[in-house]
């Protein structure tokens, strides 16, 4: 998703802000139920999640879609 369009719900939102807000809303277990990745199931931390998501585009796409679906109806 492009972060260049101001109408984009992700415009100006960092990956860290996305993960932090989703974790606050769903908790790690809730995130793991919605997106099946180990950083949400085992090594549950913002730092480990960011490291994985920055390297793994398909997982980042899923996290971004969940964020938009959750907070931008």
N, C-alpha and C positions, 0 to 999 in steps of 0.2 A: 504494500500500500504506500502510496506517495505521501510524503509529509510536506509537500510544497503547496498544496491547495488549502486555503484557510477554511473552506467548507468541509474538508476532510476531518472527521471526528478525532483523528490521531494527530492532527496538526499541532505542533508545539508540545506534544506529550512524549516524554522519554520512555524507553523500555522499562527503566527502573520504576517510574511512576505507574506504569501499566501493571507490572507484576505486584507491586506493593498494594495498589488499590484492589486488585483481584484477590490477593491473599487476605486482605482485611475483610472483604465481602464474603468470600466462600470458605476461607481457611485452606490449609494445605490438602486436607482430605477431600474437600469439595472440588478443588482444582484437579486433583488426581482422578476423580471420578469423571470429570468433564474432558480432560486432556491426559491421555495415558503416556506420561513421560516420567522417567525415574527421578528427575530433580523435584517433581511434585510429590513423589511417593516415598523416596528414601532419604536423600540428602536435602532435606527441606530447609532451604535458606534462600534469601533474595540473591545473595552472591553466587551461589551455585546455579541458580535458575538463570541469572543473567549471563553467566559464562556459557551455559549450554545454548540458550536462545540466540545469543549473538553468533554462534557458529552454525546453527541449525535452522535454516530458513523455513522449512515446512512447519516446524514446531512454533516458531515465532509467528508465522501467519495464523496458526490456530489460536494462539494467545491473543493476538490483535483482534481477530474476529470475535472471540469471546468477550473481550473488553467492549467492543463496539455494541455487540448484542446486549450486554448487561447494562451499560450506562448510557447508551444513545439509542433509545427505542425509536 
